[in-house]
Amino acid sequence: MINEEQVKNEILELIKARTRISPITSTRIFQKLKDKNLIDNDITEIRFGLICRDLINKLRQENFPVLATIKGYYWPQNEDEILEYIGRFEARCRKEYQAIRGLKKSIKSTNLSLFEKLDQAFELEPVK
């Protein structure tokens, strides 16, 4: 069990201290939170990775610009870093949605009209 709000705030503070050239990994976040006894012993590092991603997603939804690379999480130094990240993020989202569309098209009984609004949101051609 964790105190989600406390852990989320601690994650935010750890990330705010990092830049693009010196990001922090979820492994390091896990270690620091364990050292502060904010994570129970029954939570593994792998499970925490999932928890961490979920909490970072929530931080982003709360308008905190937490950015990431394959090397870890960091706090942006300027708006250009945020805009660049948004572009990469949107491209990943479009690819994921295209995969979802492909799966749904493979099911003959799917009512494809349900996905028209999503197609528009991702600026994709309608599924036929």
N, C-alpha and C positions, 0 to 999 in steps of 0.2 A: 504494500500500500504506500502511496505517496500523497503528500499534500500538493495537489496539482498547481494551485496558484503560487505557492511558495517556490516550487521547483521551476515553474515557468518564469517567475521573476528572477530567479538565480541564473537560469539559462540566459535570459536577456542580458543580465549584467556581465556574464562571461563573454558573450558575443560582442557586446558594445566595446569591449577592450581590444578587439581584434580587427585587423584590416585585411584587405584582399591578399596582401603578400604574406600575412601571418594569421591564417584562419585557425579556428579551433575545431577539432574533430569531435564527433559524438562520444568516442572512446575517452577523450580527455575530459569532456563535460561529465561523463559518467564517473570518472575517477574523482573529480573535484567534488561532486555532489555526494559521493560515497564518503569522502573524507569529512564532509560536514554532517554526516548522518542524515541526509535528506532522502536517501533511498534505502529501502529495506534490503536485507541480505538475500531475500528470496527473489529479487529482481536481477536477472542476468544481464550482462552487457548487451547481448543480442536483443533481448526484450526491451531494454532501455532504448536501444536505437530506434525502435518503433515508437516508443513513448515520446522520445525526443523529437522525431519528425512530426508527430501529431501536435506537440506543444509549439513547435516552430511554425507550423501551419496556422495555429490559433493566434500566435503573435502577429503574423502577417495579416490575418483577418482583422486584427485590432490596430492596424496601420503602423506596425513597427517594421521597418525595412530590413529584415534579416535576409541576407544574401548568402549564396553558397557556391562552392566550386567542388570539384572532386576531392579537394584537399581539406574541406571543412567549411564552417560557417564564419561569417564576418559581418561587420557593420560598415556600410558604405561611407566613403569620404565625401561624395558629392552626388548630385542628381544624375550625372551621366552614368555612374556605376549602376544606379537603380534602373535607369532606362535600358541600359545594355542587358541587364539581368532579365527585365520584363520581356524583352524581345526573345531571348533564349527560352524563357519559361513558356511564353505563348506558343512558340514553335513546338516545344515538347507536348504541350496540351493538344495542339492540332493533330500531331502524330498519334497521340493516344486516342483521341476521338475518332480518327480515321480507322484505327484498329477496331474500336468498338463498333463502328458502322459496318466494317467488313464482317465481323462476327454476327451482327444482327441480320445482315443481308443473307447470311448462310442459313438462317432459319426462315423457311418459306412462309410460315404463318405470322410473322412479325408484321404489325401494322406500322409501316414505315412513315406514315404521316405524323406519328408521334414525335419524330426526330427532326421535323422541318425547322423548328425554332432553334434547335442546337446547330443545325447546319448553317443557319443564317448567322448565329453568334460566332461560329468559327469560320465564316465566310467560305463555306464549301458548297460545291455543286450538290443539289438535292440527290438523295439516294433514289435509284430507279430499279 
